[in-house]
Each structure stands twice: as C-alpha cells, then as structure tokens.
Amino acid sequence: MAQPRILVIGGGLAGLAATMRLAELGVHVDLISLVPVKRSHSVCAQGGINSVNALTRQQGDNEWQHFDDTVYGGDFLQHQPPVKEMADWGPRIVDLMDRLGVPFNRTIEGFRDQRRFGGTLYKRTSFAGATTGQQLLYALDEQVRRHEVGGLVKKHEFWDFLAPVRDDSGRCRGAICQDLVTMEFRAFPADAVVLATGGNGLVYGRSTMSMICTGSAVSRAYQAGAWYGNGEFVQVHPTAIPGADKLRLMSESARGEGGRVWVPRTPQDPRDPRDIPEAERSYFLEERYPKYGNLVPRDIATREIFDICTTEGLSVEKDRLCVYLDLTHIPRETLDRKLGGILEIYEKFQGVDPRSMPMKIFPAVHYSMGGLWVDYERSSDGGMEEGSPRNQQTNIPGLYAIGECDYQYHGANRLGANSLLSCIFSGLFVAPTLARVAGVAGGGDTGRLFEAELRRQEERHRELLSRTAGTENPYGLHQELGNLMTRVATVVRRNDQLAEAYGEVCEMEERWRRCAVSDTGNWTNQNVVFTKAVGDMFPVAKLVLKGALQRDECRGAHFKPEFSMPGIAATDPVEKRAEAELWCDRFEENSAKWLKSTIAACGPDGHPEITYQDVDTSLIPPRPRLYGLVGAEVIEEVWKERLAARAAANGHAQGAVAMAAAH
Amino acid sequence: MIKAAENISELINDLAPAAAVRRVRVRVLRQDTAGGESYWERFEVPYEANMNVISVLQKIAAQARTQDGRRVAPVAWDCSCLEEVCGSCTMLINGSTRMACSALVDKLLEENGGEIELRPMSKFPVVRDLAVDRRRLFRSLERVQAWVPVDDSYDHGPGPRISPEKQQDAYPLAECISCGCCLEACPQFTKIEVTRREGEPEAEFETRRRQAFDAAFLGAHAISQAMLFNSHPTGGMIADERLETLTGKGGIQMCGNAQNCVAVCPKRIPLTRSIARAGRAATVWAFKRFFDR
C-alpha cells in the first residue's frame, strides 16, 4: 500500500467526525456513502445534543450526573466506562460544534440556549431550532469538504458496502464496495475499516428512519463474522406522525418546550379538541409521572401512549391509534423560533397548523440501541483509554464500528439528545485509534484475498440478476417483514408471538431466494440493490427476535408483560416494607440473570448463536428503575439500605456516594 | 403502571384501510442511461388517502408494469428522508421543480386534471429516469469555501458569542438542503454535461469536469452560503476570498434577478436577500481593492 489509508463506511455524524479528525491527523481517508454525505440520516435528528453546561453546573449538575442519567435511563445495560468518557466529552463536543458554526439558539446575552429533554431534570440540551441533527451534520460535512479540497479525503458517494475482506489471520484488510451508478465492483484496501452506517429501521418496514437505513452494511459485517450486541433493544419513539410511506418524527423537543400529551376522558370525543375543557382531558403522563411529567424516558412514554390507546380504549380516533400532543398554549413566536422545523413538517404533511391545533401522534420505531459489538480499553480513571487499538473495534481485528451502528452507549433505552452526542463522540474518539493502526497493520500480499471476495460479490450479483422468473416480489416481502416485526417486536412482546415470528421470518428468507428482479440491467439498478438489502434484513430480524424471545424480563425498551414487576399493592406500612423487600429480592435475582449484554454471532446455518456477556457496572451500581412505580419510595428506601450495607461490607464506598449524590 | 394489552400490538402504526378502487395515473419521462434517449411511459397505481409522490413511485417499483401491463424496469429516483430535509428527491412534478416527498397526490391531481407528470430536473445530467447527477451543486460549495476555517477540532473553548438576532438571521440560510430547486428554476444556470472520453483516466476526467463547473454560474444556493459564512465571526475571516470568488467567473454578475430561486425554494430561504447582500458586499470590496492597490 502506497500510504496509510482508512476506509470509513457511512457519512453521517459519526463517519464525518471520524473522517475530519483523521484528516487532521494527516491520515488519508476513503469515505463511502450510499448518498451524498450531506443527505445522511443524521439530518433527521431534530431536538438537540446533550452536555453538561455552565448553567446546569451551577444547579448541581456535572458530567457524572449526565453519565448517571444515561445509564439509569438505559436500565444499566451499557458498559459504564465508554458512557462515562462520552459524558466527560460532552461539553467539549458542543463547544467544538459551536466553533464550527452550528447556529445554536441563543439567549438574549448571546450564550447558547438549552432546553430540557427526557430522562433528566436538567436543561442540558443545546439546539439549533428543531433541526439540530441537520445543522451538526452540515458543520461536519463542511469541514470534510475542506479536507477533500486539501486532498486527504476521497469521497465515494452513491457506493454500497458489500463485504469486509479478511486475511488468513482473520484481520480486516479492506472491503468490497459497489458503485450504485455504474454497478462496478471495486476493492478498497485499507489499514482499517470503520462502519458508521446507522440504524436498521427498515427491518420494521415503516419507521422514523430514512430509506437508506436498511441495516444492510451491519448485516453484511455480521454475516462475515462480526458479533451483534443487544439486538432486541429497539427504541420506539413516543411521538411520530403516522404516514403511508414513513412515520415522521415529532421531536421530543416539542415536549421539552412545554408540549403536553393528552386524550379526552370520553373515548373518541367528537368535539374539536380546543373545545374540550381541561377537566375533561387526561394529561396521563403528567398524572402518572409527576416528577418527569411529559419528559419521562422514551420507553415509558411509548408504553403509556400505546396502553392508553389500546388497553384503555382512549385513542383520539376510532380507526387509527393516536393521542394529542398539544402546543397551542405556547406563544406562536416562541414555537417558530424553537420548533419551526418540526412544526413545518407536521403542517406540510398533515395540512394542519400545530400552532393552533393539537397534533395527533403515535409511537414509531426510531433507533437501534443494539448494533455491532465493540470493545474498549478501560482507563485508570474509569473512562476509555484514548488511542487504544481496542476502542470501538469489533471482534474482527481491523474492523471498527461507531455511531448508531455500534451497541455501546445506550443500553436498553436511549435518552433523547444523547444520540447526536454518541455519534460525534465515537467518531472523534476512534480517530487516534485508527491513526495508530494506519500504516502498521498487516503486510503481505492481499491481492488474492480481494480478488476472491470481489468474485464472490460479483457472483451474488449475477445470480440475483438471473432471477427473472422468480415468484416473489422483494417490495411485497419487505412490507410483510416490516408488518410482522412491528406487530411482535416493538412495544409489547410475547414469547409465543416471538417464537412464531421467528419461524415466519425463516420462511420469508426462503421465499426471498425466489425473488424476481424486474430490472436485469447493469446501470443504476436500484431494484437489485434493494433486493439485496432486503435479503440482508432477515439475519438481523432473526437475531432481534431470538434475543427478544430468550430475554425473559423487562428492561428498557424490551417489555414482556409476563415478566413485569408491578409496584407495591399493600397500604399498611409494615406490609409495604415486606413487599418492598420481596420486590428487591426479585430485582436482584433478575439482575443476576439478565443484567448481561446479548451477543449474537451468525452461525454456519444462518441462525444467530446467542451468548451473554457481563456488563461493566463498576462505576455506578445498578438500581431499580422506578419512574412512576407505585411504592417507589419504599422500594428505593430498601434498595438504598441494601446498597449501603453492601458498600460497608466490601468497601464500595465510591459507588454508594455516587448513588446518594444521584438522588 | 403499564397493563398488558391483549393481542392489540398488531394495531400499532396501522392506518385505516383506504378504499382502493380509485387509480392514480402517472406519466414519467424515462431515460435508461446517462446521455441516452428519453421517452414517456404511463403507469397506474391504486389511490390511497394522503399519499405522496414517493408512495406512488414505491408502488410503481413494486409492480414494475406500465399502464398497459407491459413488464418494465422500475423507475429510478433518489430519495432518503421523506421529510424534506435530506434534499434527495427533487424532480419536476407537473412541470414545477419540487421535492417528491412533500408533493401530496390529492393536490397534484387537483392541479393537473387527474394525472401526475414526473420529469427529471433539466439542469443536471440525467443518471437514469428521475435520478440526476448534482455534484456541480456541491462543487459550488467548495468554490465559495462554505465552511468555517477553524484551526482544528481540538478543544479551544466555545465559539464566539452571537446575538439571538444574528442567529435568527443566519439559521434560515443554514437550512439549505442542497436540493437544487433554485438552480433548476434559474434562467442563468444552464446544464453542463461532461462525458468521459474513451480511455480517459478517471482523474483527468474529474479535473476536466471540475474546470467546466468552475467556469460556470455558482448558483443562488452557493451565493447564499457564502453570505452565511461571511456573516459568521470566524467564517468572516476569509470573507475577502469568498468575495473574490463571487466577483470572479460564474459569480454574482451572472444573476439576472429573475427571482425564480426564492419562489421555488422548499425551505423558503431568503435567497434574493442573500444575493442582494452579496452584490453590495462585492461592490464595497471591489472599491476597497481598487484603492488599496
């Protein structure tokens, strides 16, 4: 190889952050993207980016609190050192994006303004109107363009990642990609390959994700031997606008700016919502969660909205499930200044002005907490050791993953406005690791490896093009898969349904082999590219279903009613106390069994082989997630006593102090 | 707390089934390859309430048959976010340049007597069908150095303080999605199609194409971006370099003040205001340079 090169797959926030920092370090980067990078899915992120800031600091906030909120919100399923490192980097990252020209909203004195997001009591979220993801992405896109002009970055837009290329020792030495215009296959040798390819919402058919979020790149890495972590944890966002082609996101910032969720107390009250008096409305989130109100973590808000529409039959409409999200009490000028972008989306696609009429919204699949398993090296202060070759590396040496496509930062549930942070953080943080790897990895003649994989990919492509007589329609099959996954693997999960669905997905995968392509040409053949992507959805669907089936508990976004732990029923103080003791016993048993990362490896027969890995919870001892639970105070009391006793016994003082500080 | 919901999870996200008796007629200007001949083809898809042009194209892709039942390759087009923020799906819909995702079928049928007409943008080379090559648009952003020239991405504290008024002035310009509507509508922005010669090395071809782009009009989007970055405290440190580009070949003097750009911008960016500001700034700069000589 002439000079050290890194291959970055994906040009969203994570991929661009890594590319920018690598170029600064003088490393050459090939950047592959399905679309011009400025059109990546990060543009859809609306609400903002979290970090501790000068104001919250004076209210008692600090990086440790942000870290604590993130792991508590994620139900303790994340390894803690990477999350701590991310929270520590938060203020620097927002400062950096500010310097790059992101037009963050301002206070009258010219400081960055912040708003409150879910799962925290502090206003940590910096925002640029309601298109923060777009603005952050543009800032990085601009910097990468600058480096492109400088000659260090070579973009390959409208290219598809097909497979990593591994040498005899198993190390990833580059990748095979395909030009989506000319359909040409090409080998990209590299010292390391970084996947920054986002989530896999399209496995669920319609979601809040962009059409490029097929998850195919991750699936291809998984099929080539990379492990997939926590696949069953899929975030269903509480508030989206239902649509036939897409479920468009209605940002959490709408609630962060004071938006209130309600339903009429009378089922399907036919009146204009504005004519329904306060007393006849149920602000059910505020009623059930007085502390967090409309800003409970997303998994909880989603289940409540789902539940009030289904179990309680209080959906606003009869034929379509939805609740009101009401902003009409907020001055129009404030709404335009802080939420303009998302209100325009609602107006454009629904034909109703949300400034004067409550919006109708319902949950939709939104974010993949799970993703490629990645490693990290713990530093002496409990964070991540910067520059370690292990950071963000998959189990395949030389293959890295960052951004939404890794599993590392959000555990069982992601907090709002933490994804923009994790994407930029993991991109910046992986760069010194890659710079260290560049130029020292491998050696030997890799030509034959690339040729073999290239031929394999060409063969797969040719085989697909020859299937003109097939009986199955790839678009119809995709829709079927999406409907099935949405029905069984979103808000409420049941073992019988999951087991049945697994069989159905296997059948669909078989049927996919009989798919007909309607375009057999070799020029901008979107038909065959989509068919290929659909084929790669089944392995992911299977690992999601199997992970969900096996995990017999409730944790974050993964909710099985059969295994839920209801609150305290007793009213008598002594009985209450006894019940809380039992509750905590059960919680401890459950943690011992299930506080583990799910690791799926693709077996030789294509079925996921699942193992479990202990979670590093050494910094903040796991505690019950008690948002809104009846009897939370007594459970918390019992739990604190147990924790204190344990700390006294084994000298785990720091944890106990942190625990106390968190309350 | 949450109660169990019995067998109702299947209701999630399901819309009311629409009566699928009506059909939507669509006429598409197709082209199989770059530089190839174009031809019209008609399609028909089942009507659904609230559908947009993207859902129409998705249905065409799934059925891959023309109105008269002939099997054809699906229509190629670009799209991604479907909420008018990625800028991918620009096309000519019933003759107007706009985003396919926010083009709602009900309104289109009203406008155009029951038929929808789709054509690719005319100012960019067609790749296939409705997909066009818009790399010239991004090259313009390089030409005007549409970025803040920071030292590096290490920690140097926060960015400059900015008044809310200035932020509100800059934010609409920063919302540009690079869709190209303003360029399609501009009479001064004409198509440049550079094709690779037989045996020409890729790098040489790219250089030749870039030179062709650089001799031609920047376009309203790039002028507006130049003004955005000139108004930023750090971005403005290279304001003179941007003004030099704006007053050079293919710069603002090319603007014929047709004001079509601002009329078609899906993000309602005040493009003509940016152009006017650029004109004033360029005049001042030219004088200054004249007297500094």
Chai-1 contact restraints between the chains, C-beta under 6 A:
chainA,res_idxA,chainB,res_idxB,connection_type,confidence,min_distance_angstrom,max_distance_angstrom,comment,restraint_id
A,M20,B,S153,contact,1.0,0.0,6.0,A-B,restraint_1
A,R21,B,S153,contact,1.0,0.0,6.0,A-B,restraint_2
A,E24,B,D152,contact,1.0,0.0,6.0,A-B,restraint_3
A,V35,B,S80,contact,1.0,0.0,6.0,A-B,restraint_4
A,K38,B,S178,contact,1.0,0.0,6.0,A-B,restraint_5
A,R39,B,S80,contact,1.0,0.0,6.0,A-B,restraint_6
A,R39,B,C86,contact,1.0,0.0,6.0,A-B,restraint_7
A,R39,B,G87,contact,1.0,0.0,6.0,A-B,restraint_8
A,R39,B,S88,contact,1.0,0.0,6.0,A-B,restraint_9
A,V43,B,V85,contact,1.0,0.0,6.0,A-B,restraint_10
A,V43,B,C86,contact,1.0,0.0,6.0,A-B,restraint_11
A,C44,B,C81,contact,1.0,0.0,6.0,A-B,restraint_12
A,R92,B,D155,contact,1.0,0.0,6.0,A-B,restraint_13
A,D95,B,G157,contact,1.0,0.0,6.0,A-B,restraint_14
A,D95,B,P158,contact,1.0,0.0,6.0,A-B,restraint_15
A,L96,B,S153,contact,1.0,0.0,6.0,A-B,restraint_16
A,D98,B,P158,contact,1.0,0.0,6.0,A-B,restraint_17
A,D98,B,G159,contact,1.0,0.0,6.0,A-B,restraint_18
A,R99,B,V150,contact,1.0,0.0,6.0,A-B,restraint_19
A,R99,B,G159,contact,1.0,0.0,6.0,A-B,restraint_20
A,L100,B,V148,contact,1.0,0.0,6.0,A-B,restraint_21
A,G101,B,V148,contact,1.0,0.0,6.0,A-B,restraint_22
A,G101,B,H232,contact,1.0,0.0,6.0,A-B,restraint_23
A,G101,B,G235,contact,1.0,0.0,6.0,A-B,restraint_24
A,P103,B,Q167,contact,1.0,0.0,6.0,A-B,restraint_25
A,P103,B,A170,contact,1.0,0.0,6.0,A-B,restraint_26
A,P103,B,Y171,contact,1.0,0.0,6.0,A-B,restraint_27
A,P103,B,A174,contact,1.0,0.0,6.0,A-B,restraint_28
A,R106,B,I162,contact,1.0,0.0,6.0,A-B,restraint_29
A,R106,B,P164,contact,1.0,0.0,6.0,A-B,restraint_30
A,R106,B,Q167,contact,1.0,0.0,6.0,A-B,restraint_31
A,G110,B,R161,contact,1.0,0.0,6.0,A-B,restraint_32
A,G110,B,I162,contact,1.0,0.0,6.0,A-B,restraint_33
A,G110,B,S163,contact,1.0,0.0,6.0,A-B,restraint_34
A,G129,B,Y171,contact,1.0,0.0,6.0,A-B,restraint_35
A,Q134,B,V85,contact,1.0,0.0,6.0,A-B,restraint_36
A,Q135,B,A174,contact,1.0,0.0,6.0,A-B,restraint_37
A,E142,B,A146,contact,1.0,0.0,6.0,A-B,restraint_38
A,E142,B,W147,contact,1.0,0.0,6.0,A-B,restraint_39
A,R145,B,E142,contact,1.0,0.0,6.0,A-B,restraint_40
A,R146,B,W147,contact,1.0,0.0,6.0,A-B,restraint_41
A,V149,B,E142,contact,1.0,0.0,6.0,A-B,restraint_42
A,V181,B,V127,contact,1.0,0.0,6.0,A-B,restraint_43
A,S210,B,S80,contact,1.0,0.0,6.0,A-B,restraint_44
A,S210,B,C81,contact,1.0,0.0,6.0,A-B,restraint_45
A,M211,B,C79,contact,1.0,0.0,6.0,A-B,restraint_46
A,M211,B,S80,contact,1.0,0.0,6.0,A-B,restraint_47
A,I212,B,S80,contact,1.0,0.0,6.0,A-B,restraint_48
A,A244,B,E48,contact,1.0,0.0,6.0,A-B,restraint_49
A,A244,B,M51,contact,1.0,0.0,6.0,A-B,restraint_50
A,A244,B,S55,contact,1.0,0.0,6.0,A-B,restraint_51
A,D245,B,I54,contact,1.0,0.0,6.0,A-B,restraint_52
A,D245,B,S55,contact,1.0,0.0,6.0,A-B,restraint_53
A,D245,B,L82,contact,1.0,0.0,6.0,A-B,restraint_54
A,K246,B,L82,contact,1.0,0.0,6.0,A-B,restraint_55
A,R248,B,E83,contact,1.0,0.0,6.0,A-B,restraint_56
A,R303,B,I2,contact,1.0,0.0,6.0,A-B,restraint_57
A,D307,B,I2,contact,1.0,0.0,6.0,A-B,restraint_58
A,T310,B,A5,contact,1.0,0.0,6.0,A-B,restraint_59
A,T310,B,I8,contact,1.0,0.0,6.0,A-B,restraint_60
A,T311,B,K3,contact,1.0,0.0,6.0,A-B,restraint_61
A,T311,B,A5,contact,1.0,0.0,6.0,A-B,restraint_62
A,D319,B,A16,contact,1.0,0.0,6.0,A-B,restraint_63
A,R320,B,A16,contact,1.0,0.0,6.0,A-B,restraint_64
A,L321,B,L11,contact,1.0,0.0,6.0,A-B,restraint_65
A,I345,B,E83,contact,1.0,0.0,6.0,A-B,restraint_66
A,K348,B,S102,contact,1.0,0.0,6.0,A-B,restraint_67
A,Y475,B,A62,contact,1.0,0.0,6.0,A-B,restraint_68
A,T486,B,I12,contact,1.0,0.0,6.0,A-B,restraint_69
A,T486,B,N13,contact,1.0,0.0,6.0,A-B,restraint_70
A,R487,B,S9,contact,1.0,0.0,6.0,A-B,restraint_71
A,R487,B,E10,contact,1.0,0.0,6.0,A-B,restraint_72
A,V492,B,A5,contact,1.0,0.0,6.0,A-B,restraint_73
A,V492,B,S9,contact,1.0,0.0,6.0,A-B,restraint_74
A,S518,B,A64,contact,1.0,0.0,6.0,A-B,restraint_75
A,S518,B,P74,contact,1.0,0.0,6.0,A-B,restraint_76
A,D519,B,A73,contact,1.0,0.0,6.0,A-B,restraint_77
A,W523,B,T33,contact,1.0,0.0,6.0,A-B,restraint_78
A,T524,B,A76,contact,1.0,0.0,6.0,A-B,restraint_79
A,T524,B,V127,contact,1.0,0.0,6.0,A-B,restraint_80
A,T524,B,R128,contact,1.0,0.0,6.0,A-B,restraint_81
A,Q526,B,A76,contact,1.0,0.0,6.0,A-B,restraint_82
A,N527,B,P74,contact,1.0,0.0,6.0,A-B,restraint_83
A,P561,B,A4,contact,1.0,0.0,6.0,A-B,restraint_84
A,P566,B,M1,contact,1.0,0.0,6.0,A-B,restraint_85
A,G567,B,M1,contact,1.0,0.0,6.0,A-B,restraint_86
